[in-house]
């Protein structure tokens, strides 16, 4: 009888303890943030000591770019629930600038200038250049990429041949060179190279070169450390090395039927890595 009484008392005590814990959990648990609270999330300090700020976009992040000389990074979301570009200070973990786009303007890619004063944003059919001011992102220029472009090829005799091609592919990637003097725009199988500071007449960025030769869509691009060349890879297993100012590739690596998603190189371009 003593054993039965002690067992019953133990069960009663455990049930009371469980009920107390459940009550405490119910009082301290917090509901997840609502969709309407996204605007104010930039002012909320992250939980614990996390350094990531990726959850503050309402939609999935489609591109990210880190500034070389300032503690800034840019992110964009092409999700229909978000469709925005945000500039973050990763030291203070705060959103310092943001821009929302309406209609069919969905940002696919972003790249921050090494100085931190300029940003390029790639959309489906155009590229926009923004000045990053203290309180606003101010659009400086817009470049149409879905249009007829001049593709240059060097023949066997060393002469450059000019061919007019219709570019119908959307922008998949934009990227500044390390020195900020140029930026590359990937559209399908082409890489369009632009001068950052534009012409003296119009002030608009001018197309310097068009790199062509990939059989499949380009999946990634990486500038060399000296800003004179770049590497590209595609979904068919090809890796090409280019000089930014010349039309023909200077080196190629063919890996067969391998979908390469990223490519990188050393500062001097002497070694290459791909995944």
ZILINRA-V688579 format. One record per pair of residues at least 12 apart in sequence whose C-alpha atoms are under 10 Angstrom apart, sorted by the first residue. I is the first residue (numbers start at 0). J is the second residue. Records with the same first field share a line. If there is no record, write none. Layout:
# ZILINRA-V688579
I: J ; J
This chain:
# ZILINRA-V688579
33: 57
34: 57 ; 80
35: 57
36: 57
37: 54 ; 55 ; 56 ; 57 ; 81
38: 55 ; 56 ; 57 ; 97
39: 55
40: 54 ; 55 ; 56 ; 93 ; 94
41: 55 ; 56 ; 85 ; 87 ; 92 ; 93 ; 94 ; 95 ; 96 ; 97
42: 92 ; 93 ; 94 ; 95
43: 55 ; 92 ; 93 ; 94
44: 91 ; 92 ; 93
45: 92 ; 93
49: 92
50: 89 ; 90 ; 91 ; 92
51: 89 ; 92
52: 87 ; 88 ; 89 ; 92 ; 93 ; 94
53: 74
55: 85 ; 94
56: 74 ; 75 ; 76 ; 78 ; 80 ; 81 ; 82 ; 83 ; 84 ; 85
57: 76 ; 78 ; 79 ; 80 ; 81 ; 82 ; 83
58: 75 ; 76 ; 77 ; 78 ; 79 ; 80 ; 81 ; 82 ; 83
59: 75 ; 76 ; 77 ; 78 ; 79 ; 80 ; 81 ; 82
60: 74 ; 75 ; 76 ; 77 ; 78 ; 81 ; 82 ; 83 ; 84 ; 107 ; 108
61: 74 ; 75 ; 76 ; 77 ; 78 ; 82 ; 106 ; 107 ; 108 ; 109
62: 74 ; 75 ; 76 ; 77 ; 84 ; 106 ; 107 ; 108 ; 109 ; 110 ; 120 ; 121 ; 171 ; 172 ; 173
63: 75 ; 76 ; 84 ; 85 ; 86 ; 108 ; 109 ; 110 ; 111
64: 86 ; 108 ; 109 ; 110 ; 111 ; 112 ; 118 ; 173 ; 174 ; 175
65: 86 ; 87 ; 89 ; 109 ; 110 ; 111 ; 112 ; 113 ; 115
66: 110 ; 111 ; 112 ; 113 ; 114 ; 115 ; 116 ; 117 ; 118 ; 177
67: 111 ; 112 ; 113 ; 114 ; 115 ; 177 ; 178
68: 112 ; 113 ; 114 ; 115
69: 88 ; 89 ; 90 ; 113 ; 114 ; 115 ; 116
70: 87 ; 88 ; 89 ; 90 ; 91 ; 92 ; 115
71: 86 ; 87 ; 88 ; 89 ; 90 ; 91 ; 92 ; 93 ; 94 ; 95 ; 111 ; 113 ; 115
72: 85 ; 86 ; 87 ; 88 ; 89 ; 94 ; 109 ; 110 ; 111 ; 115
73: 85 ; 86 ; 87 ; 88 ; 94 ; 96 ; 97 ; 108 ; 109 ; 110 ; 111 ; 115 ; 118 ; 120
74: 86 ; 87 ; 97 ; 106 ; 107 ; 108 ; 109 ; 110 ; 111 ; 120
75: 97 ; 98 ; 99 ; 105 ; 106 ; 107 ; 108 ; 109 ; 110 ; 120 ; 121
76: 99 ; 105 ; 106 ; 107 ; 108 ; 109
77: 100 ; 103 ; 104 ; 105 ; 106 ; 107 ; 108 ; 122
78: 105 ; 106 ; 107
79: 100 ; 101 ; 102 ; 103 ; 104 ; 105
81: 99 ; 100 ; 101 ; 105
82: 98 ; 99 ; 100 ; 101 ; 102 ; 103 ; 104 ; 105 ; 106 ; 107
83: 97 ; 98 ; 99 ; 100 ; 101 ; 104 ; 105 ; 106 ; 107
84: 96 ; 97 ; 98 ; 99 ; 100 ; 105 ; 106 ; 107 ; 108 ; 109 ; 120 ; 136
85: 97 ; 98 ; 99 ; 109 ; 136
86: 98 ; 111 ; 118 ; 131 ; 136
95: 133 ; 134 ; 135
96: 131 ; 132 ; 133 ; 134 ; 135 ; 136
97: 134 ; 135 ; 136
98: 135 ; 136 ; 137
103: 122 ; 123
104: 121 ; 122 ; 123 ; 124 ; 125
105: 120 ; 121 ; 122 ; 123
106: 120 ; 121 ; 122 ; 123 ; 125 ; 126 ; 127 ; 170 ; 171
107: 120 ; 121 ; 122 ; 123 ; 126 ; 169 ; 170 ; 171 ; 172 ; 173
108: 120 ; 121 ; 122 ; 123 ; 126 ; 170 ; 171 ; 172 ; 173 ; 174 ; 184 ; 185
109: 121 ; 122 ; 126 ; 127 ; 128 ; 171 ; 172 ; 173 ; 174 ; 175
110: 128 ; 172 ; 173 ; 174 ; 175 ; 176 ; 182 ; 183
111: 129 ; 131 ; 173 ; 174 ; 175 ; 179
112: 130 ; 131 ; 174 ; 175 ; 176 ; 177 ; 178 ; 179 ; 180 ; 181 ; 182 ; 195
113: 175 ; 176 ; 177 ; 178 ; 179 ; 180
114: 178 ; 179
115: 130 ; 131 ; 132
116: 129 ; 130 ; 131 ; 132 ; 133 ; 136
117: 129 ; 130 ; 131 ; 132 ; 136 ; 137 ; 138 ; 139 ; 179 ; 195
118: 130 ; 131 ; 136 ; 137 ; 138 ; 139 ; 174 ; 175
119: 138 ; 139 ; 140 ; 141 ; 173 ; 174 ; 175 ; 182 ; 184 ; 195
120: 141 ; 170 ; 172 ; 173 ; 174 ; 184
121: 141 ; 142 ; 144 ; 169 ; 170 ; 171 ; 172 ; 173 ; 174 ; 184 ; 185
122: 143 ; 144 ; 169 ; 170 ; 171 ; 172 ; 173
123: 143 ; 144 ; 145 ; 167 ; 168 ; 169 ; 170 ; 171 ; 186
124: 142 ; 143 ; 144 ; 145 ; 146 ; 166 ; 167 ; 168 ; 169 ; 170 ; 186
125: 141 ; 142 ; 143 ; 144 ; 145 ; 146 ; 169 ; 170 ; 184
126: 140 ; 141 ; 142 ; 143 ; 144 ; 170 ; 173 ; 184
127: 139 ; 140 ; 141 ; 142 ; 143
128: 140 ; 141 ; 142 ; 195 ; 203 ; 204
129: 141
139: 202 ; 203
140: 197 ; 202 ; 203 ; 204
141: 203 ; 204
142: 193 ; 203 ; 204 ; 205 ; 206
144: 165 ; 166 ; 167 ; 168 ; 169 ; 170 ; 184 ; 185 ; 186 ; 191
145: 165 ; 166 ; 167 ; 168 ; 169 ; 170 ; 186
146: 164 ; 165 ; 166 ; 167 ; 168
147: 163 ; 164 ; 165 ; 166 ; 167
148: 161 ; 162 ; 163 ; 164 ; 165 ; 166 ; 191 ; 206 ; 208 ; 209
149: 161 ; 162 ; 163 ; 164 ; 165 ; 166 ; 206 ; 208 ; 209
150: 162 ; 163 ; 164 ; 165 ; 189 ; 191 ; 208 ; 209 ; 210 ; 211 ; 246
151: 163 ; 208 ; 209 ; 210 ; 211 ; 245 ; 246 ; 247
152: 209 ; 210 ; 211 ; 212 ; 245 ; 246 ; 247 ; 248
153: 245 ; 246 ; 247
154: 247
159: 245 ; 246 ; 247
160: 246
166: 186 ; 187 ; 188 ; 189
167: 186 ; 187
168: 185 ; 186 ; 187 ; 188 ; 189 ; 216
169: 185 ; 186 ; 187
170: 184 ; 185 ; 186 ; 187 ; 189 ; 190
171: 184 ; 185 ; 186 ; 187 ; 216 ; 217 ; 218 ; 219
172: 184 ; 185 ; 186 ; 187 ; 190 ; 217 ; 218 ; 219 ; 220
173: 185 ; 186 ; 190 ; 191 ; 192 ; 219 ; 220
174: 192 ; 220 ; 221 ; 222
175: 192 ; 193 ; 194 ; 195 ; 221 ; 222 ; 226
176: 192 ; 195 ; 221 ; 222 ; 223 ; 224 ; 225 ; 226 ; 227 ; 228 ; 229 ; 243
177: 221 ; 222 ; 223 ; 224 ; 225 ; 226 ; 227
178: 224 ; 225 ; 226 ; 227
179: 194 ; 195 ; 196 ; 226
180: 193 ; 194 ; 195 ; 196 ; 197 ; 226
181: 193 ; 194 ; 195 ; 196 ; 197 ; 204 ; 205 ; 206 ; 207 ; 226 ; 227 ; 243
182: 194 ; 195 ; 204 ; 206 ; 207 ; 222 ; 226 ; 243
183: 195 ; 206 ; 207 ; 208 ; 209 ; 210 ; 220 ; 221 ; 222 ; 229 ; 243
184: 209 ; 220
185: 209 ; 210 ; 216 ; 217 ; 218 ; 219 ; 220 ; 231
186: 216 ; 217 ; 218
187: 211 ; 213 ; 214 ; 215 ; 216 ; 217 ; 218 ; 233
188: 210 ; 211 ; 212 ; 213 ; 214 ; 215 ; 216 ; 217 ; 218 ; 232 ; 233
189: 209 ; 210 ; 211 ; 212 ; 213 ; 215 ; 216 ; 217
190: 208 ; 209 ; 210 ; 211 ; 212 ; 213 ; 217 ; 220 ; 231 ; 243
191: 206 ; 207 ; 208 ; 209 ; 210 ; 211 ; 243
192: 204 ; 205 ; 206 ; 207 ; 208 ; 209 ; 210 ; 243 ; 244
193: 205 ; 206 ; 207 ; 208 ; 209 ; 243
194: 206 ; 207 ; 208
207: 243 ; 244 ; 245
208: 242 ; 243 ; 244 ; 245 ; 246
209: 243 ; 244 ; 245 ; 246 ; 247
210: 231 ; 241 ; 242 ; 243 ; 244 ; 245 ; 246 ; 247 ; 248
211: 246 ; 247 ; 248
212: 239 ; 246 ; 247 ; 248
213: 231 ; 232 ; 233 ; 234 ; 235 ; 237 ; 238 ; 239
214: 233 ; 234 ; 235 ; 236 ; 237
215: 232 ; 233 ; 234 ; 235 ; 236 ; 237 ; 258
216: 232 ; 233 ; 234 ; 235
217: 231 ; 232 ; 233 ; 234 ; 235 ; 237 ; 238 ; 259 ; 260 ; 261
218: 231 ; 232 ; 233 ; 234 ; 235 ; 258 ; 259 ; 260 ; 261 ; 262
219: 231 ; 232 ; 233 ; 234 ; 238 ; 259 ; 260 ; 261 ; 262 ; 263 ; 273
220: 232 ; 233 ; 238 ; 239 ; 240 ; 260 ; 261 ; 262 ; 263
221: 240 ; 261 ; 262 ; 263 ; 264
222: 240 ; 241 ; 242 ; 243 ; 262 ; 263 ; 264 ; 265 ; 266 ; 268
223: 240 ; 241 ; 242 ; 243 ; 263 ; 264 ; 265 ; 266 ; 267 ; 268 ; 269
224: 264 ; 265 ; 266 ; 267 ; 268
225: 266 ; 267 ; 268
226: 242 ; 243 ; 266 ; 267
227: 241 ; 242 ; 243 ; 244
228: 240 ; 241 ; 242 ; 243 ; 244 ; 245 ; 248 ; 249 ; 268
229: 241 ; 242 ; 243 ; 248 ; 263 ; 264 ; 268
230: 242 ; 243 ; 248 ; 250 ; 251 ; 262 ; 263 ; 264 ; 268 ; 271
231: 251 ; 259 ; 261 ; 262 ; 263 ; 273
232: 251 ; 252 ; 253 ; 258 ; 259 ; 260 ; 261 ; 262 ; 263 ; 273 ; 274
233: 257 ; 258 ; 259 ; 260 ; 261 ; 262
234: 255 ; 256 ; 257 ; 258 ; 259 ; 260
235: 253 ; 254 ; 255 ; 256 ; 257 ; 258 ; 259
236: 252 ; 253 ; 254 ; 255 ; 256 ; 257 ; 258 ; 259 ; 260 ; 273
237: 251 ; 252 ; 253 ; 254 ; 255 ; 256 ; 257 ; 258 ; 259
238: 250 ; 251 ; 252 ; 253 ; 254 ; 259 ; 261 ; 262 ; 271 ; 273
239: 251 ; 252 ; 253
240: 252 ; 268
257: 274
258: 274
259: 273 ; 274
260: 273 ; 274
261: 273 ; 274
262: 274
